Amino acid sequence: MLPDIGVFGPYTYLVTEVLWGGVALGLLWRAGALRKAARTIVVLYPIAYVWDWYTLTVGVFEIRLRTGIDLLGIPVEEHIFMIVVPALVIGLHETIHHRNDRDI
């Protein structure tokens, strides 16, 4: 059984984004990849935004435990998600490869 993180009510999604964003930031900082991640996120963001806006508009999914604050037609949490996910992926990638490069 999974723990119920819904205790944060309408801030649940935001809290999870902030927590995972902190993990991503820590990994990027450790790997020295903040600029690399920022460039990639800037390029990916418009694609992610259109994809997210469309899927929410046509009803592919619904986000229940959110603040209710929308920005440019989508929840503010989704904007954060579109930054956190690639940052976490890049942070993990750079951490793994940076460590492996030192081991060689």
C-alpha positions in Angstrom: 0.0 0.0 0.0 1.3 3.4 -0.9 1.4 6.3 1.6 -1.4 8.8 1.2 0.3 12.1 0.2 -3.1 13.7 -0.3 -2.8 15.2 3.2 -1.4 18.3 1.5 -4.9 18.8 -0.1 -4.8 21.2 -3.0 -1.1 21.6 -2.6 -0.2 17.9 -3.0 1.0 18.2 -6.6 2.9 21.4 -5.9 4.6 19.8 -2.9 5.7 16.8 -4.9 7.0 19.0 -7.7 9.1 21.1 -5.2 10.5 18.0 -3.6 11.5 16.3 -6.8 12.7 19.7 -8.1 15.1 19.9 -5.2 16.4 16.4 -6.0 16.9 17.5 -9.6 18.6 20.7 -8.6 21.0 18.9 -6.3 22.0 16.4 -9.0 22.5 19.1 -11.6 24.6 21.1 -9.1 26.7 18.1 -8.2 27.3 17.3 -11.8 28.0 20.9 -12.8 25.2 20.7 -15.4 22.9 23.6 -14.5 23.6 25.5 -17.8 23.3 22.4 -19.9 20.0 21.5 -18.3 18.7 25.1 -18.7 19.4 25.1 -22.4 17.7 21.8 -22.9 14.6 22.8 -20.9 14.3 26.0 -22.8 14.1 24.0 -26.1 11.8 21.3 -24.7 9.4 23.6 -22.8 7.3 24.9 -25.8 6.8 21.3 -27.1 5.8 20.1 -23.6 3.5 23.1 -23.1 1.6 22.4 -26.3 1.4 18.7 -25.6 0.2 19.3 -22.0 -2.3 22.0 -23.0 -3.8 19.7 -25.7 -4.1 16.6 -23.5 -5.7 18.6 -20.7 -8.1 20.4 -23.2 -9.3 17.2 -24.8 -9.7 15.4 -21.4 -6.9 12.9 -21.6 -6.2 13.4 -17.9 -7.4 15.5 -15.0 -5.4 16.8 -12.0 -7.3 16.7 -8.8 -4.9 17.6 -6.0 -3.7 21.0 -7.3 -3.9 24.6 -6.3 -6.4 25.6 -9.0 -4.1 28.3 -10.3 -3.8 28.3 -14.0 -1.2 30.0 -16.1 -1.5 30.2 -19.9 -4.4 27.7 -19.9 -2.7 24.9 -17.8 -2.2 24.4 -14.1 0.9 26.1 -12.6 2.0 22.7 -11.3 2.2 21.5 -14.9 4.6 24.3 -15.8 6.8 23.2 -12.9 6.5 19.6 -14.0 7.8 20.5 -17.5 10.9 21.9 -15.9 11.4 19.3 -13.1 11.2 16.2 -15.3 13.9 17.1 -17.9 16.0 18.5 -15.1 15.8 15.3 -13.2 16.6 13.2 -16.2 19.5 15.4 -17.2 20.7 15.5 -13.6 20.7 11.7 -13.3 22.4 11.3 -16.7 25.1 13.8 -16.0 25.7 12.5 -12.5 26.1 8.9 -13.8 28.3 9.9 -16.8 30.3 12.4 -14.8 31.1 9.8 -12.2 31.9 7.1 -14.8 34.2 9.5 -16.7 36.2 10.0 -13.5 36.4 6.2 -12.9 38.0 5.5 -16.3 
